[in-house]
Amino acid sequence: MNTKLTLNISESVIARAKVVARKNRTSVSRLVETYLTKITSQSELSVVDSIIKNAPAKKTVPGSEKKVLIEKLKTKYGA
């Protein structure tokens, strides 16, 4: 079941969103729904959030990001 939602968005953002929707052959509503689904999906955010939180402020060892990603994926999916 779909529910209507009223949002206050600037006209310029709406215009750009309509262009993106047309290019993707979808609606602005579908774009918003897809975005909200993505940002509210805990399983999708947890790995990315962990990588960002654990990423070194300054890359000192080549491949350090890959190690963090591998460890998080092992934890999530099992080794």
PDB file of N, CA, C and O in Angstrom, chain B, residues numbered from 101:
ATOM      1  N   MET B 101       0.836  -1.180   0.000  1.00  0.00           N
ATOM      2  CA  MET B 101       0.000   0.000   0.000  1.00  0.00           C
ATOM      3  C   MET B 101       0.878   1.239   0.000  1.00  0.00           C
ATOM      4  O   MET B 101       1.804   1.345   0.804  1.00  0.00           O
ATOM      5  N   ASN B 102       0.600   2.154  -0.875  1.00  0.00           N
ATOM      6  CA  ASN B 102       1.333   3.410  -0.931  1.00  0.00           C
ATOM      7  C   ASN B 102       0.609   4.476  -0.135  1.00  0.00           C
ATOM      8  O   ASN B 102      -0.620   4.487  -0.071  1.00  0.00           O
ATOM      9  N   THR B 103       1.363   5.362   0.466  1.00  0.00           N
ATOM     10  CA  THR B 103       0.824   6.463   1.247  1.00  0.00           C
ATOM     11  C   THR B 103       1.402   7.758   0.715  1.00  0.00           C
ATOM     12  O   THR B 103       2.587   7.827   0.387  1.00  0.00           O
ATOM     13  N   LYS B 104       0.582   8.773   0.630  1.00  0.00           N
ATOM     14  CA  LYS B 104       1.066  10.075   0.178  1.00  0.00           C
ATOM     15  C   LYS B 104       1.873  10.736   1.282  1.00  0.00           C
ATOM     16  O   LYS B 104       1.599  10.567   2.470  1.00  0.00           O
ATOM     17  N   LEU B 105       2.880  11.498   0.854  1.00  0.00           N
ATOM     18  CA  LEU B 105       3.750  12.205   1.778  1.00  0.00           C
ATOM     19  C   LEU B 105       4.020  13.582   1.200  1.00  0.00           C
ATOM     20  O   LEU B 105       4.370  13.703   0.026  1.00  0.00           O
ATOM     21  N   THR B 106       3.864  14.605   1.994  1.00  0.00           N
ATOM     22  CA  THR B 106       4.124  15.965   1.542  1.00  0.00           C
ATOM     23  C   THR B 106       5.513  16.380   1.985  1.00  0.00           C
ATOM     24  O   THR B 106       5.853  16.293   3.165  1.00  0.00           O
ATOM     25  N   LEU B 107       6.320  16.834   1.024  1.00  0.00           N
ATOM     26  CA  LEU B 107       7.676  17.282   1.312  1.00  0.00           C
ATOM     27  C   LEU B 107       7.844  18.712   0.815  1.00  0.00           C
ATOM     28  O   LEU B 107       7.213  19.119  -0.160  1.00  0.00           O
ATOM     29  N   ASN B 108       8.686  19.456   1.483  1.00  0.00           N
ATOM     30  CA  ASN B 108       9.041  20.798   1.034  1.00  0.00           C
ATOM     31  C   ASN B 108      10.445  20.740   0.451  1.00  0.00           C
ATOM     32  O   ASN B 108      11.433  20.596   1.171  1.00  0.00           O
ATOM     33  N   ILE B 109      10.507  20.856  -0.877  1.00  0.00           N
ATOM     34  CA  ILE B 109      11.778  20.745  -1.582  1.00  0.00           C
ATOM     35  C   ILE B 109      11.872  21.917  -2.549  1.00  0.00           C
ATOM     36  O   ILE B 109      10.884  22.293  -3.181  1.00  0.00           O
ATOM     37  N   SER B 110      13.061  22.487  -2.660  1.00  0.00           N
ATOM     38  CA  SER B 110      13.222  23.644  -3.543  1.00  0.00           C
ATOM     39  C   SER B 110      12.927  23.270  -4.991  1.00  0.00           C
ATOM     40  O   SER B 110      13.107  22.125  -5.405  1.00  0.00           O
ATOM     41  N   GLU B 111      12.471  24.259  -5.748  1.00  0.00           N
ATOM     42  CA  GLU B 111      12.098  24.025  -7.141  1.00  0.00           C
ATOM     43  C   GLU B 111      13.283  23.542  -7.973  1.00  0.00           C
ATOM     44  O   GLU B 111      13.119  22.717  -8.871  1.00  0.00           O
ATOM     45  N   SER B 112      14.464  24.052  -7.677  1.00  0.00           N
ATOM     46  CA  SER B 112      15.633  23.653  -8.463  1.00  0.00           C
ATOM     47  C   SER B 112      15.977  22.179  -8.229  1.00  0.00           C
ATOM     48  O   SER B 112      16.376  21.476  -9.158  1.00  0.00           O
ATOM     49  N   VAL B 113      15.822  21.724  -7.005  1.00  0.00           N
ATOM     50  CA  VAL B 113      16.081  20.309  -6.703  1.00  0.00           C
ATOM     51  C   VAL B 113      15.041  19.437  -7.392  1.00  0.00           C
ATOM     52  O   VAL B 113      15.377  18.390  -7.944  1.00  0.00           O
ATOM     53  N   ILE B 114      13.806  19.850  -7.365  1.00  0.00           N
ATOM     54  CA  ILE B 114      12.731  19.097  -8.024  1.00  0.00           C
ATOM     55  C   ILE B 114      13.000  19.007  -9.522  1.00  0.00           C
ATOM     56  O   ILE B 114      12.843  17.944 -10.122  1.00  0.00           O
ATOM     57  N   ALA B 115      13.405  20.120 -10.125  1.00  0.00           N
ATOM     58  CA  ALA B 115      13.685  20.122 -11.560  1.00  0.00           C
ATOM     59  C   ALA B 115      14.815  19.151 -11.901  1.00  0.00           C
ATOM     60  O   ALA B 115      14.725  18.406 -12.877  1.00  0.00           O
ATOM     61  N   ARG B 116      15.877  19.162 -11.095  1.00  0.00           N
ATOM     62  CA  ARG B 116      16.994  18.243 -11.339  1.00  0.00           C
ATOM     63  C   ARG B 116      16.564  16.792 -11.113  1.00  0.00           C
ATOM     64  O   ARG B 116      16.982  15.896 -11.847  1.00  0.00           O
ATOM     65  N   ALA B 117      15.736  16.564 -10.107  1.00  0.00           N
ATOM     66  CA  ALA B 117      15.247  15.211  -9.824  1.00  0.00           C
ATOM     67  C   ALA B 117      14.397  14.694 -10.977  1.00  0.00           C
ATOM     68  O   ALA B 117      14.472  13.513 -11.318  1.00  0.00           O
ATOM     69  N   LYS B 118      13.599  15.553 -11.574  1.00  0.00           N
ATOM     70  CA  LYS B 118      12.777  15.141 -12.716  1.00  0.00           C
ATOM     71  C   LYS B 118      13.642  14.749 -13.909  1.00  0.00           C
ATOM     72  O   LYS B 118      13.323  13.803 -14.629  1.00  0.00           O
ATOM     73  N   VAL B 119      14.737  15.478 -14.116  1.00  0.00           N
ATOM     74  CA  VAL B 119      15.658  15.138 -15.207  1.00  0.00           C
ATOM     75  C   VAL B 119      16.270  13.759 -14.960  1.00  0.00           C
ATOM     76  O   VAL B 119      16.336  12.929 -15.867  1.00  0.00           O
ATOM     77  N   VAL B 120      16.715  13.523 -13.727  1.00  0.00           N
ATOM     78  CA  VAL B 120      17.305  12.222 -13.374  1.00  0.00           C
ATOM     79  C   VAL B 120      16.269  11.115 -13.530  1.00  0.00           C
ATOM     80  O   VAL B 120      16.575  10.043 -14.053  1.00  0.00           O
ATOM     81  N   ALA B 121      15.055  11.369 -13.081  1.00  0.00           N
ATOM     82  CA  ALA B 121      13.992  10.366 -13.191  1.00  0.00           C
ATOM     83  C   ALA B 121      13.717  10.029 -14.651  1.00  0.00           C
ATOM     84  O   ALA B 121      13.577   8.859 -15.005  1.00  0.00           O
ATOM     85  N   ARG B 122      13.639  11.051 -15.496  1.00  0.00           N
ATOM     86  CA  ARG B 122      13.401  10.809 -16.916  1.00  0.00           C
ATOM     87  C   ARG B 122      14.525   9.970 -17.528  1.00  0.00           C
ATOM     88  O   ARG B 122      14.270   9.034 -18.287  1.00  0.00           O
ATOM     89  N   LYS B 123      15.760  10.312 -17.190  1.00  0.00           N
ATOM     90  CA  LYS B 123      16.908   9.566 -17.731  1.00  0.00           C
ATOM     91  C   LYS B 123      16.866   8.102 -17.299  1.00  0.00           C
ATOM     92  O   LYS B 123      17.295   7.218 -18.040  1.00  0.00           O
ATOM     93  N   ASN B 124      16.348   7.849 -16.095  1.00  0.00           N
ATOM     94  CA  ASN B 124      16.279   6.490 -15.560  1.00  0.00           C
ATOM     95  C   ASN B 124      14.932   5.822 -15.809  1.00  0.00           C
ATOM     96  O   ASN B 124      14.665   4.727 -15.313  1.00  0.00           O
ATOM     97  N   ARG B 125      14.092   6.497 -16.582  1.00  0.00           N
ATOM     98  CA  ARG B 125      12.755   5.979 -16.910  1.00  0.00           C
ATOM     99  C   ARG B 125      11.984   5.557 -15.672  1.00  0.00           C
ATOM    100  O   ARG B 125      11.458   4.447 -15.591  1.00  0.00           O
ATOM    101  N   THR B 126      11.929   6.463 -14.717  1.00  0.00           N
ATOM    102  CA  THR B 126      11.204   6.209 -13.478  1.00  0.00           C
ATOM    103  C   THR B 126      10.555   7.521 -13.036  1.00  0.00           C
ATOM    104  O   THR B 126      10.563   8.505 -13.775  1.00  0.00           O
ATOM    105  N   SER B 127      10.004   7.525 -11.850  1.00  0.00           N
ATOM    106  CA  SER B 127       9.373   8.730 -11.311  1.00  0.00           C
ATOM    107  C   SER B 127      10.212   9.294 -10.167  1.00  0.00           C
ATOM    108  O   SER B 127      11.069   8.612  -9.605  1.00  0.00           O
ATOM    109  N   VAL B 128       9.945  10.539  -9.844  1.00  0.00           N
ATOM    110  CA  VAL B 128      10.620  11.150  -8.697  1.00  0.00           C
ATOM    111  C   VAL B 128      10.217  10.402  -7.427  1.00  0.00           C
ATOM    112  O   VAL B 128      11.044  10.203  -6.537  1.00  0.00           O
ATOM    113  N   SER B 129       8.977   9.996  -7.339  1.00  0.00           N
ATOM    114  CA  SER B 129       8.529   9.222  -6.174  1.00  0.00           C
ATOM    115  C   SER B 129       9.337   7.952  -6.014  1.00  0.00           C
ATOM    116  O   SER B 129       9.733   7.595  -4.904  1.00  0.00           O
ATOM    117  N   ARG B 130       9.585   7.262  -7.129  1.00  0.00           N
ATOM    118  CA  ARG B 130      10.361   6.023  -7.075  1.00  0.00           C
ATOM    119  C   ARG B 130      11.807   6.313  -6.683  1.00  0.00           C
ATOM    120  O   ARG B 130      12.406   5.537  -5.938  1.00  0.00           O
ATOM    121  N   LEU B 131      12.378   7.413  -7.171  1.00  0.00           N
ATOM    122  CA  LEU B 131      13.735   7.806  -6.776  1.00  0.00           C
ATOM    123  C   LEU B 131      13.815   8.023  -5.266  1.00  0.00           C
ATOM    124  O   LEU B 131      14.738   7.548  -4.605  1.00  0.00           O
ATOM    125  N   VAL B 132      12.838   8.744  -4.739  1.00  0.00           N
ATOM    126  CA  VAL B 132      12.820   9.024  -3.295  1.00  0.00           C
ATOM    127  C   VAL B 132      12.644   7.733  -2.515  1.00  0.00           C
ATOM    128  O   VAL B 132      13.331   7.514  -1.518  1.00  0.00           O
ATOM    129  N   GLU B 133      11.736   6.882  -2.956  1.00  0.00           N
ATOM    130  CA  GLU B 133      11.511   5.610  -2.262  1.00  0.00           C
ATOM    131  C   GLU B 133      12.770   4.743  -2.274  1.00  0.00           C
ATOM    132  O   GLU B 133      13.122   4.142  -1.259  1.00  0.00           O
ATOM    133  N   THR B 134      13.441   4.680  -3.413  1.00  0.00           N
ATOM    134  CA  THR B 134      14.675   3.903  -3.521  1.00  0.00           C
ATOM    135  C   THR B 134      15.740   4.452  -2.581  1.00  0.00           C
ATOM    136  O   THR B 134      16.417   3.693  -1.888  1.00  0.00           O
ATOM    137  N   TYR B 135      15.884   5.766  -2.563  1.00  0.00           N
ATOM    138  CA  TYR B 135      16.874   6.391  -1.682  1.00  0.00           C
ATOM    139  C   TYR B 135      16.554   6.123  -0.210  1.00  0.00           C
ATOM    140  O   TYR B 135      17.438   5.754   0.562  1.00  0.00           O
ATOM    141  N   LEU B 136      15.305   6.307   0.170  1.00  0.00           N
ATOM    142  CA  LEU B 136      14.922   6.088   1.569  1.00  0.00           C
ATOM    143  C   LEU B 136      15.090   4.624   1.967  1.00  0.00           C
ATOM    144  O   LEU B 136      15.496   4.323   3.089  1.00  0.00           O
ATOM    145  N   THR B 137      14.779   3.729   1.054  1.00  0.00           N
ATOM    146  CA  THR B 137      14.985   2.304   1.330  1.00  0.00           C
ATOM    147  C   THR B 137      16.461   2.020   1.561  1.00  0.00           C
ATOM    148  O   THR B 137      16.832   1.288   2.478  1.00  0.00           O
ATOM    149  N   LYS B 138      17.290   2.607   0.717  1.00  0.00           N
ATOM    150  CA  LYS B 138      18.728   2.375   0.821  1.00  0.00           C
ATOM    151  C   LYS B 138      19.301   2.913   2.130  1.00  0.00           C
ATOM    152  O   LYS B 138      20.072   2.221   2.794  1.00  0.00           O
ATOM    153  N   ILE B 139      18.937   4.130   2.507  1.00  0.00           N
ATOM    154  CA  ILE B 139      19.531   4.713   3.715  1.00  0.00           C
ATOM    155  C   ILE B 139      18.949   4.150   4.999  1.00  0.00           C
ATOM    156  O   ILE B 139      19.545   4.302   6.066  1.00  0.00           O
ATOM    157  N   THR B 140      17.798   3.504   4.914  1.00  0.00           N
ATOM    158  CA  THR B 140      17.207   2.926   6.120  1.00  0.00           C
ATOM    159  C   THR B 140      17.468   1.439   6.249  1.00  0.00           C
ATOM    160  O   THR B 140      17.037   0.815   7.219  1.00  0.00           O
ATOM    161  N   SER B 141      18.166   0.865   5.286  1.00  0.00           N
ATOM    162  CA  SER B 141      18.490  -0.555   5.323  1.00  0.00           C
ATOM    163  C   SER B 141      19.731  -0.759   6.180  1.00  0.00           C
ATOM    164  O   SER B 141      20.843  -0.447   5.754  1.00  0.00           O
ATOM    165  N   GLN B 142      19.548  -1.269   7.357  1.00  0.00           N
ATOM    166  CA  GLN B 142      20.654  -1.427   8.306  1.00  0.00           C
ATOM    167  C   GLN B 142      21.738  -2.345   7.769  1.00  0.00           C
ATOM    168  O   GLN B 142      22.922  -2.087   7.987  1.00  0.00           O
ATOM    169  N   SER B 143      21.360  -3.417   7.070  1.00  0.00           N
ATOM    170  CA  SER B 143      22.363  -4.364   6.584  1.00  0.00           C
ATOM    171  C   SER B 143      23.265  -3.724   5.537  1.00  0.00           C
ATOM    172  O   SER B 143      24.458  -4.027   5.489  1.00  0.00           O
ATOM    173  N   GLU B 144      22.721  -2.847   4.700  1.00  0.00           N
ATOM    174  CA  GLU B 144      23.542  -2.188   3.698  1.00  0.00           C
ATOM    175  C   GLU B 144      24.446  -1.145   4.330  1.00  0.00           C
ATOM    176  O   GLU B 144      25.577  -0.954   3.882  1.00  0.00           O
ATOM    177  N   LEU B 145      23.970  -0.474   5.351  1.00  0.00           N
ATOM    178  CA  LEU B 145      24.753   0.592   5.955  1.00  0.00           C
ATOM    179  C   LEU B 145      25.830   0.083   6.897  1.00  0.00           C
ATOM    180  O   LEU B 145      26.863   0.736   7.049  1.00  0.00           O
ATOM    181  N   SER B 146      25.623  -1.048   7.525  1.00  0.00           N
ATOM    182  CA  SER B 146      26.546  -1.481   8.559  1.00  0.00           C
ATOM    183  C   SER B 146      27.963  -1.711   8.048  1.00  0.00           C
ATOM    184  O   SER B 146      28.919  -1.300   8.706  1.00  0.00           O
ATOM    185  N   VAL B 147      28.123  -2.345   6.912  1.00  0.00           N
ATOM    186  CA  VAL B 147      29.456  -2.599   6.380  1.00  0.00           C
ATOM    187  C   VAL B 147      30.110  -1.291   5.957  1.00  0.00           C
ATOM    188  O   VAL B 147      31.275  -1.050   6.271  1.00  0.00           O
ATOM    189  N   VAL B 148      29.376  -0.455   5.254  1.00  0.00           N
ATOM    190  CA  VAL B 148      29.923   0.824   4.797  1.00  0.00           C
ATOM    191  C   VAL B 148      30.277   1.712   5.986  1.00  0.00           C
ATOM    192  O   VAL B 148      31.350   2.316   6.012  1.00  0.00           O
ATOM    193  N   ASP B 149      29.388   1.793   6.962  1.00  0.00           N
ATOM    194  CA  ASP B 149      29.667   2.596   8.152  1.00  0.00           C
ATOM    195  C   ASP B 149      30.911   2.103   8.878  1.00  0.00           C
ATOM    196  O   ASP B 149      31.727   2.906   9.331  1.00  0.00           O
ATOM    197  N   SER B 150      31.058   0.789   8.989  1.00  0.00           N
ATOM    198  CA  SER B 150      32.229   0.228   9.660  1.00  0.00           C
ATOM    199  C   SER B 150      33.514   0.584   8.933  1.00  0.00           C
ATOM    200  O   SER B 150      34.522   0.918   9.556  1.00  0.00           O
ATOM    201  N   ILE B 151      33.468   0.510   7.620  1.00  0.00           N
ATOM    202  CA  ILE B 151      34.664   0.840   6.837  1.00  0.00           C
ATOM    203  C   ILE B 151      35.025   2.303   7.032  1.00  0.00           C
ATOM    204  O   ILE B 151      36.192   2.639   7.237  1.00  0.00           O
ATOM    205  N   ILE B 152      34.038   3.161   6.969  1.00  0.00           N
ATOM    206  CA  ILE B 152      34.304   4.592   7.129  1.00  0.00           C
ATOM    207  C   ILE B 152      34.829   4.889   8.526  1.00  0.00           C
ATOM    208  O   ILE B 152      35.793   5.639   8.675  1.00  0.00           O
ATOM    209  N   LYS B 153      34.212   4.315   9.549  1.00  0.00           N
ATOM    210  CA  LYS B 153      34.653   4.561  10.919  1.00  0.00           C
ATOM    211  C   LYS B 153      36.052   4.044  11.186  1.00  0.00           C
ATOM    212  O   LYS B 153      36.807   4.657  11.942  1.00  0.00           O
ATOM    213  N   ASN B 154      36.412   2.908  10.567  1.00  0.00           N
ATOM    214  CA  ASN B 154      37.702   2.282  10.820  1.00  0.00           C
ATOM    215  C   ASN B 154      38.787   2.660   9.815  1.00  0.00           C
ATOM    216  O   ASN B 154      39.934   2.230   9.938  1.00  0.00           O
ATOM    217  N   ALA B 155      38.420   3.459   8.830  1.00  0.00           N
ATOM    218  CA  ALA B 155      39.414   3.860   7.837  1.00  0.00           C
ATOM    219  C   ALA B 155      40.438   4.785   8.494  1.00  0.00           C
ATOM    220  O   ALA B 155      40.084   5.659   9.285  1.00  0.00           O
ATOM    221  N   PRO B 156      41.694   4.582   8.161  1.00  0.00           N
ATOM    222  CA  PRO B 156      42.713   5.456   8.728  1.00  0.00           C
ATOM    223  C   PRO B 156      42.526   6.884   8.235  1.00  0.00           C
ATOM    224  O   PRO B 156      42.146   7.114   7.086  1.00  0.00           O
ATOM    225  N   ALA B 157      42.797   7.838   9.117  1.00  0.00           N
ATOM    226  CA  ALA B 157      42.663   9.242   8.735  1.00  0.00           C
ATOM    227  C   ALA B 157      43.621   9.568   7.591  1.00  0.00           C
ATOM    228  O   ALA B 157      43.301  10.359   6.704  1.00  0.00           O
ATOM    229  N   LYS B 158      44.759   8.968   7.623  1.00  0.00           N
ATOM    230  CA  LYS B 158      45.754   9.171   6.581  1.00  0.00           C
ATOM    231  C   LYS B 158      46.244   7.786   6.158  1.00  0.00           C
ATOM    232  O   LYS B 158      46.709   7.003   6.987  1.00  0.00           O
ATOM    233  N   LYS B 159      46.137   7.497   4.885  1.00  0.00           N
ATOM    234  CA  LYS B 159      46.538   6.174   4.406  1.00  0.00           C
ATOM    235  C   LYS B 159      48.055   6.038   4.553  1.00  0.00           C
ATOM    236  O   LYS B 159      48.825   6.777   3.939  1.00  0.00           O
ATOM    237  N   THR B 160      48.459   5.078   5.382  1.00  0.00           N
ATOM    238  CA  THR B 160      49.888   4.869   5.611  1.00  0.00           C
ATOM    239  C   THR B 160      50.366   3.544   5.040  1.00  0.00           C
ATOM    240  O   THR B 160      51.545   3.398   4.717  1.00  0.00           O
ATOM    241  N   VAL B 161      49.466   2.579   4.912  1.00  0.00           N
ATOM    242  CA  VAL B 161      49.840   1.268   4.401  1.00  0.00           C
ATOM    243  C   VAL B 161      48.986   0.977   3.167  1.00  0.00           C
ATOM    244  O   VAL B 161      47.759   0.953   3.262  1.00  0.00           O
ATOM    245  N   PRO B 162      49.610   0.758   2.023  1.00  0.00           N
ATOM    246  CA  PRO B 162      48.816   0.435   0.841  1.00  0.00           C
ATOM    247  C   PRO B 162      47.926  -0.785   1.087  1.00  0.00           C
ATOM    248  O   PRO B 162      48.379  -1.796   1.624  1.00  0.00           O
ATOM    249  N   GLY B 163      46.670  -0.679   0.692  1.00  0.00           N
ATOM    250  CA  GLY B 163      45.738  -1.794   0.833  1.00  0.00           C
ATOM    251  C   GLY B 163      45.052  -1.878   2.184  1.00  0.00           C
ATOM    252  O   GLY B 163      44.343  -2.851   2.443  1.00  0.00           O
ATOM    253  N   SER B 164      45.237  -0.891   3.057  1.00  0.00           N
ATOM    254  CA  SER B 164      44.645  -0.976   4.392  1.00  0.00           C
ATOM    255  C   SER B 164      43.118  -0.971   4.336  1.00  0.00           C
ATOM    256  O   SER B 164      42.470  -1.603   5.170  1.00  0.00           O
ATOM    257  N   GLU B 165      42.539  -0.265   3.365  1.00  0.00           N
ATOM    258  CA  GLU B 165      41.079  -0.245   3.244  1.00  0.00           C
ATOM    259  C   GLU B 165      40.562  -1.633   2.877  1.00  0.00           C
ATOM    260  O   GLU B 165      39.507  -2.053   3.354  1.00  0.00           O
ATOM    261  N   LYS B 166      41.296  -2.337   2.038  1.00  0.00           N
ATOM    262  CA  LYS B 166      40.887  -3.671   1.620  1.00  0.00           C
ATOM    263  C   LYS B 166      40.860  -4.621   2.813  1.00  0.00           C
ATOM    264  O   LYS B 166      39.962  -5.456   2.919  1.00  0.00           O
ATOM    265  N   LYS B 167      41.830  -4.503   3.705  1.00  0.00           N
ATOM    266  CA  LYS B 167      41.871  -5.360   4.894  1.00  0.00           C
ATOM    267  C   LYS B 167      40.651  -5.124   5.773  1.00  0.00           C
ATOM    268  O   LYS B 167      40.049  -6.075   6.272  1.00  0.00           O
ATOM    269  N   VAL B 168      40.286  -3.862   5.964  1.00  0.00           N
ATOM    270  CA  VAL B 168      39.110  -3.532   6.784  1.00  0.00           C
ATOM    271  C   VAL B 168      37.865  -4.127   6.140  1.00  0.00           C
ATOM    272  O   VAL B 168      37.037  -4.728   6.826  1.00  0.00           O
ATOM    273  N   LEU B 169      37.727  -3.965   4.835  1.00  0.00           N
ATOM    274  CA  LEU B 169      36.558  -4.488   4.133  1.00  0.00           C
ATOM    275  C   LEU B 169      36.487  -6.008   4.256  1.00  0.00           C
ATOM    276  O   LEU B 169      35.422  -6.557   4.536  1.00  0.00           O
ATOM    277  N   ILE B 170      37.599  -6.682   4.050  1.00  0.00           N
ATOM    278  CA  ILE B 170      37.633  -8.144   4.142  1.00  0.00           C
ATOM    279  C   ILE B 170      37.224  -8.606   5.535  1.00  0.00           C
ATOM    280  O   ILE B 170      36.432  -9.540   5.664  1.00  0.00           O
ATOM    281  N   GLU B 171      37.743  -7.975   6.572  1.00  0.00           N
ATOM    282  CA  GLU B 171      37.395  -8.348   7.944  1.00  0.00           C
ATOM    283  C   GLU B 171      35.910  -8.141   8.218  1.00  0.00           C
ATOM    284  O   GLU B 171      35.267  -8.990   8.837  1.00  0.00           O
ATOM    285  N   LYS B 172      35.363  -7.018   7.761  1.00  0.00           N
ATOM    286  CA  LYS B 172      33.930  -6.747   7.985  1.00  0.00           C
ATOM    287  C   LYS B 172      33.064  -7.744   7.242  1.00  0.00           C
ATOM    288  O   LYS B 172      32.049  -8.201   7.768  1.00  0.00           O
ATOM    289  N   LEU B 173      33.460  -8.088   6.009  1.00  0.00           N
ATOM    290  CA  LEU B 173      32.675  -9.062   5.249  1.00  0.00           C
ATOM    291  C   LEU B 173      32.776 -10.455   5.866  1.00  0.00           C
ATOM    292  O   LEU B 173      31.796 -11.200   5.866  1.00  0.00           O
ATOM    293  N   LYS B 174      33.952 -10.820   6.394  1.00  0.00           N
ATOM    294  CA  LYS B 174      34.093 -12.105   7.079  1.00  0.00           C
ATOM    295  C   LYS B 174      33.197 -12.150   8.303  1.00  0.00           C
ATOM    296  O   LYS B 174      32.538 -13.157   8.562  1.00  0.00           O
ATOM    297  N   THR B 175      33.173 -11.060   9.054  1.00  0.00           N
ATOM    298  CA  THR B 175      32.334 -10.995  10.251  1.00  0.00           C
ATOM    299  C   THR B 175      30.855 -11.119   9.861  1.00  0.00           C
ATOM    300  O   THR B 175      30.089 -11.816  10.526  1.00  0.00           O
ATOM    301  N   LYS B 176      30.469 -10.450   8.795  1.00  0.00           N
ATOM    302  CA  LYS B 176      29.069 -10.450   8.391  1.00  0.00           C
ATOM    303  C   LYS B 176      28.646 -11.790   7.799  1.00  0.00           C
ATOM    304  O   LYS B 176      27.579 -12.305   8.135  1.00  0.00           O
ATOM    305  N   TYR B 177      29.476 -12.364   6.917  1.00  0.00           N
ATOM    306  CA  TYR B 177      29.084 -13.559   6.182  1.00  0.00           C
ATOM    307  C   TYR B 177      29.771 -14.838   6.643  1.00  0.00           C
ATOM    308  O   TYR B 177      29.437 -15.923   6.167  1.00  0.00           O
ATOM    309  N   GLY B 178      30.716 -14.727   7.554  1.00  0.00           N
ATOM    310  CA  GLY B 178      31.440 -15.899   8.022  1.00  0.00           C
ATOM    311  C   GLY B 178      32.664 -16.154   7.164  1.00  0.00           C
ATOM    312  O   GLY B 178      32.693 -15.845   5.973  1.00  0.00           O
ATOM    313  N   ALA B 179      33.681 -16.730   7.809  1.00  0.00           N
ATOM    314  CA  ALA B 179      34.949 -16.923   7.072  1.00  0.00           C
ATOM    315  C   ALA B 179      35.020 -18.280   6.464  1.00  0.00           C
ATOM    316  O   ALA B 179      36.009 -18.613   5.812  1.00  0.00           O
TER     317      ALA B 179
END
